[in-house]
Amino acid sequence: MTVLVTGAAGFIGAYTCQALAARGERVVGLDSYNDYYDPQIKRDRVAALCPGVDIRRLDLTDRDGLAALFDEVRPEYVVHLAAQAGVRYSLQNPHAYVASNLDGFVNILELCRHRGVRHLAYASSSSVYGDSATPPFSEDQRIDRPRSLYAATKAANELMAYTYAQLYGLRATGLRFFTVYGAWGRPDMAPLLFSRAVLAGRPIEVFNQGRMRRDFTHVSDIVAGVLGALDHPSDEAVPHRVFNLGNHTPVELEHFIGVIERAAGRPAQKVYRPMQPGDMVETMADTARAKAAFGFEPRTAIEDGLPPVVAWCRDYFGDAA
């Protein structure tokens, strides 16, 4: 089948392209290569993970460019992973989130609708649960009290996709990712931030005095969930669905740091800070629905998945870690 992957140079996007190409699909990607973080990492990531994949430089807000790409490629399936990411950055640059996550998403929905795409799988986020849910987070819990604009745009994406599914019969699946980590990860997230700092002997900022729990989920488990959901579209009676993709095992932040310390072979210099605006104290995914629908079952514990991240940071960044 022909699959269009947006955000193809991103962390999850590049691994998704790799997995789809490995099983013989025709994969075309797009990415804006924006400078939210160093675009060189994105270029190196693509070269390392999916060197044979056709990835075009294109922004989601370029309606004419997107339409031309859809007409050229004629995708049967779309995996929409492109978005302006980051909870804290949404407090500083809200317009970037409106442009990419709202305007860009409606452009994707319109093209999927008018070009006969069979199934749209798109990225949502665990951040949609905000202040409304109690762990473990289930898809039936409310998502109407987000703690950041980023979370609000992701919740809006789910409503937008639901509307297109009901009005036009577009089969769409939203995937709520829970704190994804792995080699080639995003440098603005804790796994790489902490690993690089500990390796270099720099202090790390530990927010909420370390009283945080996160459902860290390895990228290999996330990609298995993305492909599982893509391969099992909803039926006509229920054209839109939402699934949690998480490890279902929240990890204490202090334990997480301890795994990094052991892998790095040196202690962390911790600077404790108060809770940051937009952050959540705990995340934990109830994954029963995804398991029942397409057999989703994460396999990577933090003790197994995190040391290779530290090793990758040492190798990739070297003395500049």
N, C-alpha and C positions, 0 to 999 in steps of 0.2 A: 504494500500500500504506500501511497505518497503522504508523508507527514510533514507539516510545516511546524517548526519549533521557534517560538519567539523567545527572546532572551537567550539565544543559543550560545553566546560567549560568556554567559553568567555561570555561576557555580553549579546550580542544579541543571541548568540548560545544557551545558557542555557534556555532563555525564549522561543526560537523557539522550542527546544526539549520539553519543558513543554507543549506548545500549541499543537504540533503535537500528543504527547502522550495522551493529554486530549481528543482529538477527535477520538482516537482509532487506530492511525497508529502504525505500527511497526517501532520503531526509534532506530537506532544505531548511536552513535556519536564517533568522534575521536578528540583528542586534545593533543598537545605536552606538555602542562602545563609548558611552558617556563617561565623564570624569568624576562621577561620584566617588570612585576610588580609581587607582592608577590603571588606565587602559592597557598598559603593557602586561599586567597580570592576565587580563582577558585574552590578549593575543597569545601569550605563552600557554595559557590554559587550553585554548583551541588547538594550538599546534601539538600539544602533548596528548590530549584526550580524543580529539576527533579531526585529525589532519585531512581526512578525505571527504569531509562534509562540506557541502556548498553553503557558505554562510554569507549573506549579503548585509552590507551596512545600511541600515534603514531605521528611521524613527517611527514610533507608533502614531505620532500625530501627523505624519505625512500621508494624508488620505489617498492622494493620487498615486504615490509610490507604492502603498500597500495594495491598492486595487490592481495596479499593473503586475505586481508580484503574484497575487492570487490568480490573475488571468494567465500568467505564464506557467506557473507551477501546477495549478489546478489541484490543490491538496484535497484529499478525502478526509483527512483527520488533521486537527490543529491542537498542539500542546502550547498553551499560552502561559509562558513563565516570565515574560518581560514585565517589569514594573519598576517604579522608583521605590527602592527598599529603604529600610531604616526607620525605627521608631523615633529616635531622638532627633534625627535630621529633619523629620517632618515638622518639628517645632521651629526650625530655622528657615526652611524653604518650602512653605506649603504649596506654592504654585506649581512646583515640580511634580507634586503628587496629583494635583488636579489634572494637569496636562497628560501625564503618562498613565495614571491608574484609572482615571475616569474618561477623559476624552479618547485616550488610546484604546481603552477597553471597548468603548462603544464602536469604534472603528472596526475592531476585530469582530464584534458581534454582528455588525451590519454585513461585513464581507462573508462571514460564515453563513449567514441567513441567505444572502443573494447568490452565493456561489455553490450552494448545495453541499456544504461540508457535512459529513455523516455524524461526526462527533467532535465536540470541543471539550477538552480537558484543560482546566485553568487553575492557576495557583491562587489559593486564598491563604489564610494565616491563622495560627493559634491566637494571635493578638486580637482577633474579633471578639473573643470571649470577654475581654475587659473586666469590668467590675460585676458583671451579671452572673457569672458561673462559679461553681465550686468544684474542685477536683474530685474525681476525674471528669474532665470536660467531655460532654456528649453532644452530638449534633442536634439533639432536641432542646438544648438549653438556649436561653435568650442571648442575643448578641447586640442588644440595643444600648449598651453603656460602654462604648470604646474609651480607651485611655489616651489615644493619640489620633491625629488626623490619618496617619498611615492605616491604623486599624479601621477607621471609619471608611476609608476608600475600599478596603478589602471587603468589608460588610456590604458596602454599596455594590461592589462587583457581583456578589451573590444575588442580590435583589435584581440587578440588571439582567443577569443570566437567566434567573427564574422567569422574568417577564418575557424575554425572548423565547424561552422554551414554551411558555403558555400561549403566547400570541402566534408564534410562527412554527412551533413544533421542532425547534432546534434542540437536538440532544446535547446536553451540557452537563459536565461534572466538575464541581468545585472541590479542591483538595486543600485542606487546612494543614499546612506544614508546621511542625513543632521543632524549633531550634535545630536546624540542620548543620552538621559539621562534617569535616573530612579534609583530606589533602586537596589543594587548589581552592580552599574555601574563601569566603569573603574576608578581607583583611580588617574590616570594621567590626567584626563580631568577636565575642569573647574567646573562642577556641584559638584563633590566630593571634589576637591581641595579647592574650596571656602567655601563649607559647613563645612568641617572639620576645616579649619583655623578660620572661624568666631566662631564656637562653642568653639574652644580652646583659642580664644583671640589672635591668631597669625595674623600678617599682610598678606595681599594678594597682589600679583603683578598684576596690571591692565595695560595691554599692549596697545600701541597706544593711551596713555592718556585717555583710556576709550571710544574712538570713534570707537567702533566695534558694529556690528549687526550680530546676529546669528539666524538661523532658527532652534531653539531648538525643537527637536521632541521626544515625549515620547516613550519609548521602546514598550509599548503596541500598539501604532499606527504603529510602524515599523514592529512588528511581524505580525500584521494584514495584512500589505502590503506584507510581505514575503510569507505568506500562500496564499494570493490572487493571487500573481504572479505565485506561484508554481502550483496552481490549474487551471490556465489558460495559458497553454503553447502556444507558437506561432504555426502558421500553417506551412505547408511545403513550402509555397511560400515565407514566411518571417521567416526563422528559428531562427533568432537572433533579440532580441529587448532589449532596454534599457529604464528604468523608473526612474524618481525621486521619492524618498520617503522622504518627508519633511512635515513640518507643514504649510508651505506657509504663515508664520507670523513671520518675523524677529523681534527679541527683542533687544532693546538697552542694552548694557552690564551693564550700570548703573542701569537700571530697574531690570535686572536679579539679580544683587547683592542686590538690595533693597528687592526683594522677599525673598532671603536667610536671610537677616537681620531680617525681620519681623518674619520669621519662627524660627530663632535661638533666638530671643528675645534680641539681642545685636547688636551694630553697627560694621561694618567692619572697620578694619584699612587698608586703601588703600595706596599702594605705586605705583605711576604711573611710567610706563616705556615706552620707545619708541617701535615702531612696531618691532616684531620679524621676522627674516628671515623665509620665508615659509608660514607665516600667510596670511589670506585673510581678508579684511576689512569688507566685508558683504557677507552673503549667504542668498539666498531665493529661494525656490523650486517652480517651476511651476509644479503642480501635475495633470494638466488636462488630460494628456495622461494616467496616472495610474488610474484615476477615470473612464475614458471611457472604459479602458480595463478590469478592475476587481473591480470597485466600491470603489477604495481607497479614504478614507475621514477621515483625522485625527480629533480626537475629544478632545484632551487634551491640554488645555491652560497651559502656564507656571505657572500661579497663582494656578492652581489645581495640577499640576504634580510635582512641585519643593518642596513644603513643606514636602511631604512624604519622599523625598530624605534626607532632613535635619534630619527628625525624625529617618530615618534608620541609618544615620551616627552616631547620638547620641547613638542609641541602639547598633550598631555593634562595633564601635570603642571605645565607652565610654570615659574615661578620656584621652585616647590616640588619640582622634580625631585630 
